[in-house]
Amino acid sequence: MTQERWPNCVRILVCLGILAVAPAIVQGDNLLANPGFETVYNTVGNFPNDFGYWRGDLTAFTGPAQGITPYEGQRMMHLIASSAKGPTIAFIGSELVQLVDPTASGVDLSAGNAVAVVTAYYNRVPGDSETDTQFRVDVRTFAGDPYTYNSQVNNSELSMVQKDLFSDGDVATWQACTAVVPVPPETGFVAVRVAAMEDVVNDATYPEFDGHYVDATSMVIVPMEDCNSNGMPDVLDIAGGTSKDCDRSGVPDECELASPECPYLLGDVSNDGLVDEVDILQFYSVLLHLNQCGCAVAAADINRDGVVNVRDIRPFIRIVRCNLGLPQGGFGPYPAGDLGQLAQELDVELDLGLQLQAAAPIQQVQRERP
């Protein structure tokens, strides 16, 4: 049951229309209980006043239905009506709420830089001209104990986020809706709402929603690292594709220089501002002691163990592939066209490196200050 009333509090509106390939947008411990709706219990009634369960409007656990298969597992949640008793024009959202203990994350909230990243996956039937299209993730932080939620909501939020998703109506496509909210040091609990919204017709007839579903929810609390100063946590930059993390370090590549003394991107051995096929020859020049320039050596030390040797070959090729938009793994199957040809050429270079590794002791170039 959602009414358009908003308190005087910190609001951050985050729009991340991510078609995701994994349930967790951000890696970490999922703090939501029953996130995939696999455990069946009564979710209909008053909003929760303790941690660890979903409660709210008229909803139902279900398996595959109306041509929609759960995003993960055997079940998903059917969002049916905008009140616990059924359809009504008094409210415009069919929603479930769960209260979460932020201290369970293990993140030090006292530092004042923690954020909660909440994701829900939504799907719906195509319906007709009167089928509602909107879904919502609503996240709010509060001081005190969870039993005070109903007295504090729409009144005493420390921070809040509302993220809306306007869905495509393709039953084969689950769409992720992600919201990010600051978690102040005084936060006692976080309220997570998932909802289908009446954005087309507000009616009181059954079915109020033609076929709207949620699955694979998650909430992760992480420190607000923002190395590129774009106002978004680094973990979301990487997850949403705004930044690459080709070396899988958890840090956006544009923030990783080869060393403090070398303004090279890691892997950019040629120092032309790009990590691509041009760097391959330069990488092998360092590996074979033909180029001992301090900055080139630093850029070629992909695993950052202080030396450049054959252990850097695979991660270097992975970084090049990632930056060129090529599939990982190597040795086919290859995409069509120029990209496929380039991938095959990279595999020739990878194979050369693997032959070097097999035929000779590990060669290494010590990293020195330039």
C-alpha positions as CSV (number, residue, x, y, z in Angstrom):
1,M,0.0,0.0,0.0
2,T,1.8,3.1,-1.2
3,Q,0.6,6.6,-1.0
4,E,2.6,9.5,-2.5
5,R,3.7,11.1,0.8
6,W,7.3,11.8,1.4
7,P,9.0,12.9,4.6
8,N,11.6,15.6,5.1
9,C,14.7,13.5,4.9
10,V,17.8,12.8,2.8
11,R,16.6,11.6,-0.7
12,I,18.8,10.1,-3.3
13,L,17.2,8.9,-6.5
14,V,19.2,6.3,-8.3
15,C,18.3,5.0,-11.7
16,L,20.1,1.8,-12.8
17,G,18.2,0.0,-15.5
18,I,20.5,-3.0,-15.4
19,L,19.6,-6.2,-17.3
20,A,21.7,-8.3,-15.0
21,V,23.2,-11.7,-15.5
22,A,23.7,-12.6,-11.8
23,P,21.3,-12.2,-8.9
24,A,23.8,-10.1,-6.8
25,I,24.6,-6.8,-8.4
26,V,27.3,-6.3,-5.7
27,Q,29.3,-9.1,-4.1
28,G,28.9,-9.5,-0.4
29,D,26.7,-11.1,2.2
30,N,23.0,-10.8,1.3
31,L,21.3,-9.5,4.4
32,L,17.8,-10.2,3.3
33,A,16.0,-13.3,4.6
34,N,14.2,-15.5,2.1
35,P,15.5,-13.4,-0.7
36,G,14.4,-15.7,-3.5
37,F,11.0,-16.5,-1.9
38,E,11.8,-20.2,-1.7
39,T,10.4,-20.6,1.9
40,V,6.6,-20.4,2.0
41,Y,4.9,-18.6,4.9
42,N,2.2,-16.0,5.4
43,T,3.4,-12.7,4.1
44,V,0.0,-10.9,4.2
45,G,-0.8,-8.5,7.0
46,N,0.6,-5.6,9.0
47,F,4.1,-4.5,8.0
48,P,6.8,-6.2,10.0
49,N,8.1,-5.0,13.4
50,D,11.1,-7.3,13.6
51,F,14.0,-8.5,11.5
52,G,14.0,-11.4,9.0
53,Y,10.7,-11.8,7.2
54,W,8.5,-10.3,4.5
55,R,5.1,-8.8,5.3
56,G,2.6,-6.5,3.5
57,D,-0.1,-6.5,0.9
58,L,-1.9,-9.4,-0.8
59,T,0.9,-11.6,-2.4
60,A,1.5,-15.2,-3.1
61,F,4.4,-17.6,-3.4
62,T,4.3,-19.3,-6.8
63,G,6.3,-21.4,-9.2
64,P,6.2,-20.8,-12.9
65,A,3.0,-18.9,-13.9
66,Q,1.5,-17.0,-16.8
67,G,4.5,-17.9,-19.0
68,I,7.0,-16.6,-16.5
69,T,9.7,-18.8,-14.9
70,P,11.3,-17.8,-11.6
71,Y,14.6,-15.9,-12.1
72,E,16.3,-18.4,-9.7
73,G,15.2,-21.4,-7.7
74,Q,11.7,-22.9,-7.8
75,R,9.6,-20.0,-6.6
76,M,9.0,-16.3,-7.1
77,M,6.5,-13.8,-5.5
78,H,3.3,-12.8,-7.1
79,L,2.3,-9.2,-6.4
80,I,-1.5,-9.3,-6.5
81,A,-3.2,-6.3,-4.8
82,S,-2.5,-3.0,-3.1
83,S,-3.8,-3.9,0.3
84,A,-3.8,-7.0,2.5
85,K,-7.5,-7.5,1.9
86,G,-7.4,-7.1,-1.9
87,P,-7.9,-4.5,-4.6
88,T,-8.5,-0.9,-3.5
89,I,-8.2,2.6,-5.0
90,A,-6.9,3.9,-1.7
91,F,-3.4,2.7,-2.5
92,I,-1.4,2.3,-5.7
93,G,1.3,-0.2,-4.8
94,S,1.3,-3.9,-4.0
95,E,4.3,-4.2,-1.8
96,L,6.2,-6.3,0.7
97,V,8.5,-4.9,3.4
98,Q,11.4,-6.5,5.3
99,L,13.4,-4.9,8.1
100,V,17.1,-5.6,8.2
101,D,19.8,-5.4,10.9
102,P,22.7,-3.3,9.3
103,T,25.2,-4.5,11.9
104,A,24.9,-8.0,10.4
105,S,27.0,-6.8,7.5
106,G,30.2,-6.5,9.5
107,V,30.9,-3.1,7.9
108,D,32.0,-0.3,10.3
109,L,29.0,2.1,10.2
110,S,30.8,4.6,12.5
111,A,33.1,5.6,9.6
112,G,30.0,7.3,8.0
113,N,30.8,6.0,4.5
114,A,28.6,2.9,4.3
115,V,25.9,2.4,1.7
116,A,23.2,-0.2,1.3
117,V,22.8,-1.6,-2.3
118,V,19.4,-3.2,-2.7
119,T,18.4,-5.1,-5.9
120,A,15.1,-6.8,-6.9
121,Y,14.4,-8.6,-10.2
122,Y,11.0,-7.9,-11.8
123,N,8.9,-9.5,-14.5
124,R,5.3,-9.1,-15.8
125,V,2.9,-10.2,-18.5
126,P,2.6,-8.0,-21.6
127,G,-1.1,-7.5,-20.8
128,D,-3.1,-4.8,-22.6
129,S,-3.4,-1.0,-22.7
130,E,-4.5,-1.0,-19.1
131,T,-1.7,-3.1,-17.7
132,D,0.5,-1.3,-15.2
133,T,4.2,-1.2,-16.1
134,Q,5.9,0.2,-13.0
135,F,7.9,-1.5,-10.3
136,R,9.7,0.0,-7.3
137,V,12.5,-0.6,-4.8
138,D,12.2,1.7,-1.8
139,V,14.9,1.7,0.9
140,R,14.9,3.7,4.1
141,T,17.1,3.9,7.2
142,F,15.9,4.5,10.7
143,A,17.3,5.0,14.2
144,G,16.1,2.8,17.1
145,D,14.6,-0.7,17.1
146,P,12.6,-2.4,14.4
147,Y,9.4,-2.4,16.4
148,T,9.2,1.4,16.0
149,Y,9.0,1.1,12.2
150,N,5.3,1.8,11.8
151,S,5.5,4.9,14.0
152,Q,8.6,6.2,12.2
153,V,7.8,5.5,8.6
154,N,7.0,8.7,6.5
155,N,8.2,10.7,9.5
156,S,11.6,9.9,10.9
157,E,13.8,8.5,8.1
158,L,17.5,9.1,8.3
159,S,17.9,8.6,4.6
160,M,15.9,7.1,1.8
161,V,15.9,6.0,-1.8
162,Q,13.1,5.3,-4.2
163,K,14.0,3.7,-7.5
164,D,11.4,3.0,-10.2
165,L,11.6,0.6,-13.1
166,F,9.3,0.8,-16.1
167,S,9.2,-2.8,-17.3
168,D,9.2,-4.1,-20.9
169,G,6.5,-6.7,-20.6
170,D,8.7,-9.5,-22.1
171,V,8.0,-12.6,-20.0
172,A,11.5,-14.0,-21.0
173,T,13.2,-11.0,-19.5
174,W,13.8,-10.3,-15.8
175,Q,14.9,-6.7,-15.2
176,A,16.9,-5.6,-12.2
177,C,16.0,-2.5,-10.2
178,T,18.8,-1.3,-7.9
179,A,18.8,1.4,-5.3
180,V,21.7,2.8,-3.2
181,V,21.1,4.6,0.1
182,P,23.6,6.0,2.7
183,V,23.6,4.1,6.0
184,P,24.3,6.7,8.7
185,P,26.3,5.6,11.8
186,E,23.1,5.9,14.0
187,T,21.1,3.5,11.8
188,G,19.3,0.9,13.9
189,F,17.5,-0.8,11.0
190,V,16.9,-0.6,7.3
191,A,13.4,-1.0,5.7
192,V,13.4,-2.6,2.2
193,R,10.2,-2.4,0.1
194,V,9.6,-4.2,-3.2
195,A,6.5,-3.3,-5.1
196,A,4.4,-3.2,-8.2
197,M,2.9,0.2,-8.9
198,E,-0.4,1.3,-10.6
199,D,1.0,3.7,-13.1
200,V,-1.6,3.2,-15.8
201,V,-4.9,2.5,-14.1
202,N,-5.7,2.7,-10.4
203,D,-8.6,0.3,-10.0
204,A,-10.3,-1.8,-7.3
205,T,-11.2,-4.8,-9.4
206,Y,-9.5,-8.2,-9.5
207,P,-6.9,-8.7,-10.8
208,E,-5.6,-5.3,-9.7
209,F,-2.2,-6.3,-11.3
210,D,-2.4,-8.5,-14.4
211,G,0.6,-10.7,-13.6
212,H,3.5,-8.9,-11.8
213,Y,6.3,-10.8,-10.1
214,V,9.5,-10.2,-8.0
215,D,12.4,-12.6,-7.4
216,A,16.1,-12.7,-6.4
217,T,16.2,-9.8,-4.0
218,S,19.4,-8.8,-2.3
219,M,20.8,-6.2,0.1
220,V,24.5,-5.7,0.6
221,I,26.2,-3.0,2.8
222,V,29.6,-1.8,1.5
223,P,31.9,1.1,2.1
224,M,31.2,4.0,-0.2
225,E,34.4,3.9,-2.2
226,D,34.3,6.3,-5.2
227,C,37.7,6.5,-6.7
228,N,36.6,8.2,-9.9
229,S,34.5,10.8,-8.0
230,N,31.3,10.3,-10.1
231,G,29.0,10.1,-7.0
232,M,28.4,6.3,-7.4
233,P,30.0,3.5,-5.4
234,D,32.8,1.8,-7.4
235,V,31.1,-1.5,-7.0
236,L,28.1,-0.2,-8.9
237,D,30.2,1.4,-11.6
238,I,31.7,-2.0,-12.2
239,A,28.5,-4.0,-12.0
240,G,26.6,-1.6,-14.2
241,G,29.3,-1.4,-16.9
242,T,30.2,2.3,-16.3
243,S,33.7,1.2,-15.4
244,K,35.7,-1.9,-16.4
245,D,37.5,-4.1,-13.9
246,C,39.5,-6.3,-16.2
247,D,42.0,-7.3,-13.6
248,R,39.1,-8.3,-11.2
249,S,40.5,-6.3,-8.4
250,G,37.2,-4.7,-7.4
251,V,38.6,-1.3,-8.3
252,P,37.6,0.5,-11.6
253,D,40.4,0.2,-14.0
254,E,40.6,4.0,-14.6
255,C,41.7,4.4,-11.0
256,E,44.5,1.8,-11.2
257,L,47.8,3.2,-12.3
258,A,50.8,0.9,-12.8
259,S,52.5,2.6,-9.8
260,P,52.4,6.0,-8.1
261,E,55.4,7.1,-10.2
262,C,54.0,5.9,-13.5
263,P,50.8,7.4,-14.9
264,Y,50.2,4.2,-16.9
265,L,47.1,2.1,-16.8
266,L,47.8,-1.4,-15.7
267,G,48.5,-3.4,-18.9
268,D,49.2,-0.3,-21.0
269,V,52.8,-1.2,-21.5
270,S,53.0,1.1,-24.6
271,N,51.7,4.1,-22.6
272,D,49.3,5.2,-25.3
273,G,46.3,5.5,-23.0
274,L,44.8,2.2,-24.2
275,V,45.1,-1.4,-23.2
276,D,44.8,-3.3,-26.5
277,E,46.7,-5.5,-29.0
278,V,49.4,-2.8,-29.4
279,D,50.6,-3.6,-25.9
280,I,51.2,-7.3,-26.6
281,L,54.6,-6.8,-28.3
282,Q,55.6,-4.4,-25.6
283,F,54.5,-6.9,-22.9
284,Y,56.7,-9.7,-24.4
285,S,59.6,-7.2,-24.7
286,V,59.4,-6.7,-21.0
287,L,59.0,-10.4,-20.3
288,L,62.1,-11.3,-22.4
289,H,64.2,-8.5,-20.9
290,L,64.3,-6.5,-24.1
291,N,62.6,-3.5,-22.5
292,Q,63.5,-2.7,-18.9
293,C,62.0,0.8,-18.7
294,G,60.7,1.1,-15.1
295,C,57.2,2.3,-16.1
296,A,56.8,-0.4,-18.8
297,V,57.8,-3.0,-16.3
298,A,55.3,-1.7,-13.7
299,A,52.5,-1.7,-16.3
300,A,53.3,-5.3,-17.3
301,D,53.3,-6.6,-13.7
302,I,49.6,-7.5,-13.9
303,N,49.5,-9.6,-10.7
304,R,51.5,-7.0,-8.8
305,D,53.9,-9.3,-7.2
306,G,56.8,-7.1,-7.9
307,V,58.2,-9.1,-10.9
308,V,57.2,-9.6,-14.5
309,N,57.2,-13.3,-15.5
310,V,55.1,-15.9,-17.2
311,R,52.6,-15.7,-14.3
312,D,51.5,-12.4,-15.8
313,I,50.7,-13.8,-19.2
314,R,47.2,-15.1,-18.7
315,P,46.0,-12.1,-16.6
316,F,47.6,-9.7,-19.3
317,I,45.7,-11.4,-22.1
318,R,42.5,-11.4,-20.0
319,I,42.9,-7.6,-19.6
320,V,43.5,-7.1,-23.3
321,R,40.4,-9.2,-24.2
322,C,38.3,-7.4,-21.7
323,N,39.2,-4.0,-23.0
324,L,38.6,-5.0,-26.6
325,G,35.2,-6.5,-25.7
326,L,36.2,-10.1,-26.5
327,P,35.0,-13.2,-24.7
328,Q,37.3,-14.6,-22.0
329,G,38.8,-18.0,-22.0
330,G,40.8,-18.2,-25.1
331,F,41.1,-20.7,-28.0
332,G,37.6,-20.2,-29.4
333,P,34.8,-20.3,-30.3
334,Y,35.5,-17.0,-32.0
335,P,33.0,-14.3,-32.9
336,A,32.5,-13.4,-36.5
337,G,34.3,-10.6,-38.4
338,D,37.2,-8.5,-37.3
339,L,36.7,-9.2,-33.6
340,G,36.9,-12.9,-34.3
341,Q,40.2,-12.4,-36.2
342,L,41.6,-10.3,-33.5
343,A,40.6,-12.9,-30.9
344,Q,42.5,-15.6,-32.8
345,E,45.5,-13.4,-33.0
346,L,45.4,-12.9,-29.3
347,D,45.2,-16.6,-28.8
348,V,48.4,-17.0,-30.9
349,E,50.1,-14.6,-28.5
350,L,48.7,-16.5,-25.5
351,D,49.9,-19.8,-26.9
352,L,53.3,-18.3,-27.5
353,G,53.5,-17.3,-23.8
354,L,52.3,-20.7,-22.6
355,Q,55.1,-22.3,-24.7
356,L,57.6,-20.0,-23.1
357,Q,56.3,-21.0,-19.7
358,A,56.6,-24.7,-20.5
359,A,60.0,-24.5,-22.2
360,A,61.9,-22.3,-19.8
361,P,62.3,-21.5,-16.1
362,I,60.3,-18.6,-14.9
363,Q,62.0,-15.4,-16.2
364,Q,61.4,-12.3,-14.3
365,V,62.1,-8.6,-14.5
366,Q,62.3,-6.9,-11.1
367,R,60.2,-3.8,-10.9
368,E,62.4,-0.8,-10.3
369,R,61.6,2.8,-9.7
370,P,61.6,4.7,-13.0
